[in-house]
């Protein structure tokens, strides 16, 4: 399977947004600190997520991002598709030209695996991930770390 950093970061950032969106809009800088993803990279990802209507931007003081849909309506595969990522296990990106322009012996095996992965990710929503106890535990640690970083920045100013 070829799921690059772009797809992983997009899912991670969307999960962070979902966890923290019950309050006010979430800033990309907060996601950046909690998830250790560059702010400029998040801006690129969120532009694509916004075009796919998975997120909405809120302008002005206190602005940031909100989810565009309920967490139960956002499948993980929707996020991956929004950032033009694939879950393709074939060597040929599904074109069937794997071996010197011809279909290789195992092409259809990898194509079937790709479909299974796609279906698996289609069946998992942000709400499903948020309900997992270990996700909540990790998020709590990240929130504590962010608070320490913000406090240290204030003290050094």
N, C-alpha and C positions, 0 to 999 in steps of 0.2 A: 504494500500500500504506500502511496506517495501522498502524505499529508504534510505539507511544509509548515514552517513557522507561521506563515500568514494565517493559515486555517486554525492552528492551535491558539495563536494570540487572539484571533477574532472571537473564538469560543470563550476563552478565558476572560476577555474584556467584557463580553456580553453577560457572562455569569456574574462578574463583579458588579456590573451595572444593575442587574436584576436583584442581587442581594441588597444593594444600597439604595435602590430607587424608591423605597417606601417613604422616604423623607422628602428632601428637596432634590432638584436635578443634581446629577452627579457630574463632576468636572473630569475631564480627561487627565488633568494633572493628578487628581486623587487616584484614578485607576493606574496611572503611570507609576506612582509611588508604591501602591499596594502590590502591583503585579510585576514591577521591574521591567516595564515595556516602555520604550522610548516614546516621548510625547509626539514627536513628528510621525512616527509609525502609526500610533493610535489615531492621529488626525486623518491619515490616509485610509485606514480601515473604517473609521466612522463615516467618512464621506461615502463609501460604498454601502455601508449598513443603512445610512440615511436614504440613499437612492432606492434601496430595497424596502424602505418603510419599516425596517425593524427597529429603528430608533428615531427620535425626534429631537431636534436641537431647541434649546430654550435660550433666548438671547437676554442680554442685560445683566445687571448685578444679580448675583445668585443664580446665574444661568449655568447651563451644562447640558446634559442629555437625559432623556427619559426613554423608556421602552416604547416602541410604536404599537405594540400589541401586548396582550396578557401573556404572562410567562408560560401558561399552559398551551398557548397557540404558537409558540416559537420553538420549532424543532431544531436540533443541533445541525441537521443537514441544511436547513434554511440559512443558517449563519455561514456555513462553509460555502454554499452556493453563492451567497451575496458577495463574498470577497473573491469570487472566481477561482475557487480552489476545487480540486477534484479528489475523490476517494478511489482512484484508479489503481488497481494492482497489476495491470498489464505493463509490459515494457514498451508497448507501442501506442500508449494512450488510447487504446480501444480501436485503433485503425486496422488491425489485422495484418500489418506489414512487419511483423516482429523478427522474421528471420530472412534477411536478404530480400525484403519486399514481399515475402509470402507469410502466410499465417503459420505460426509455430505449433508444435504438438500440444502444448499446454495452454494455448491462448484462451480457449473457452473455459478452462478451469479458473484462470485468473479473472476472466470476465465475470464468471459466476460469483467469485469471491468479492469482486468490486460491488456487484449488485447486493450481496448479502450485507456488506459493510454499509452501503447506502441505506438499505432498509432498516438496519439496526439503528443508525443515527437518525433516521426519520421517525423512529418510534420513541425517541428520548427528547423530552422538552426541557426548557430551562427550569420549569417548575419541578420536574423530576429530579434534576440535579440539586436544586435548592433544598429539596426535602431530605437529602442525604445528610446524615449526622456528621460524617467526616468533612463534608464541604463546609458546613456551619462552623465546625471546630477550626479548620484552617483559616476561614474568613475572619474569625475572632482574633487569631494570632496576627493576621495581616493588619487588622484594624489597630491593634495594640502597637505594632511596629510603626505604622504610619503616624500615630500620635507621638511616639518617641522621636521620630524624625522631625516632625513639625515643632515639637518642644525644643529640640536641640537647635533648630534653625532660628527660633525666636531668641534663645539664650545667646547665640553667637552674633546676633545682629546688634 
